Amino acid sequence: MGCGIRTGVAGDGRSFMMPVMSDERIEPVVAPFGATLAPPGSKSLTNRALILAALGEGTCTLSNILLADDSRVMLDGLKVLGFAIDLDESARSAAVHGRGGAIPNERAELFCGNSGTTIRFLAAMCALGRGEYVLDGIARMRQRPIGELVDLLRGLGTRIEYLDREGFPPIRILADRLPGGMARFGAARSSQYLSAALLVGPHARHELIVNLDPGQTSWPYVAMTMRLMDEFSITPELVRDPDTREPRRIIVPRGVYRRDRFAIEPDASNATYFLAAAALHPGSSVTIEGLGRGSLQGDVGFADLLHRMGAELIFGRDFITVRGTDRLEGIDVDLADMPDVAQTLAVTALFADGPTTLRGLHTLRHKETDRLAALGNELARLGAIVEIEDGAALRIEPPTRVDDSPVGIETYDDHRMAMSFALAATRRANVTIRDGECVNKTYPGFFADLRGVLASESGH
């Protein structure tokens, strides 16, 4: 690790100086390892559960919450809105005092950092209030689209203004309780827009009915939202097309959320890095506790992809074990339902036999960075031949030989770039992960946990 100054290049070609926050080095694995762990709580579940608890009736204690940048800006936003939250950092728990669907403060300026779930969920929540609310974030957030959520909330009767560029934050919400009613939702760039509306739907003045266009994006995340709402005593009704079985309509009944306690599952997206580490090293194994076939998170399906590539897999109801074998093979897979695992699988593909094609990646350009472009750049640094097809697919041809000359991997202030490319360093010498502190967005202890897993002794 180190700090200093590095020269960067802006989009217009001008050079500029930028601080080196924290570079990370992971040494290649020399012996099989075996570990059992549970990553910190799910970001997706933490931020959804915080909204449900705040909107609920009475006090709900959330355990195993994620304490990272994305959840902290959500916690801060709820406090700015006037909600009382008793946070116990050592116990990783939060007692949220719900207000039964009311928004305490009539005015608020909410800083959402670069957390998509925070700005989208809080925007919908503010629509329930009475007053004026401004939502903004860092410079990158101002490049991340929010127009489809604004259109959805406007269609449900909420006044919203753009304060700068049409379709992007910052936005001002002039709320008079969310009217609700019927709206249509297309195949948007992010499923979080739909999830945001569903979360606040029970507290709209009229029953919320959302008609869905075909080809919904990242549907497992919407399913997660509805299952979580059910855990908090509100059960949305899903209507599917009788022929195609595609979702066609969601009806959210009016009501009040209720739950005294809720335990957050470990983060399935963050578990992928440890499962892939085992798959990349013959004789190694990793068991993730608290995740399995019964999980609320669709990203547990990543384990099946490793099995398709050749890793051994035991998939229990509440645990997942992956063991590395002598060979991984490239696969052709559609990741539209779990785009957050794309970077992990792309790096794993560097060490497979034959090419790997990842499809359904149209949402990656609108994440913390343009993840398609970032993947193309950094996989190429490691010797892969990479093709980006139609802005939605990535074809990866692994390098034909291992080149151990020093290489620095740029992370683009994207936590998933840092965590996924750390896997390459476990197989290839002299890899440095630039600005590793970006993992603080969702997993501050990632590098320490990864080193601990790699140093553990195999039981086989």
Secondary structure, 3 states (H helix, E strand, C coil): CCCEEEEEECCCCCEEEEEECCCEECCCCCCCCEEEECCCECHHHHHHHHHHHHHCCCEEEEECCCCCHHHHHHHHHHHHCCCEEEEECCCCEEEEECCCCCCCCCEEEEECCCCHHHHHHHHHHHCCCEEEEEEECCCCHHHCCCHHHHHHHHHCCCEEEECCCCCCCCEEEEEECCCEEEEEECCCCCCHHHHHHHHHHHHCCEEEEEEECCCCCCHHHHHHHHHHHHHCCCCCEEEECCCCCCEEEEEECCCCCCCCEEECCECHHHHHHHHHHHHCCCCCEEEEECCCCCCCCHHHHHHHHHHHHCCEEEECCCEEEEECCCCCECCEEECCCCHHHHHHHHHHHCCCECCEEEECCCCHHHCCCCHHHHHHHHHHHCCCEEEEECCCEEEEECCCCCCCCCEEECCCCCHHHHHHHHHHHCCCCCEEECCHHHHHHCCCCHHHHHHHHHHCCCCC
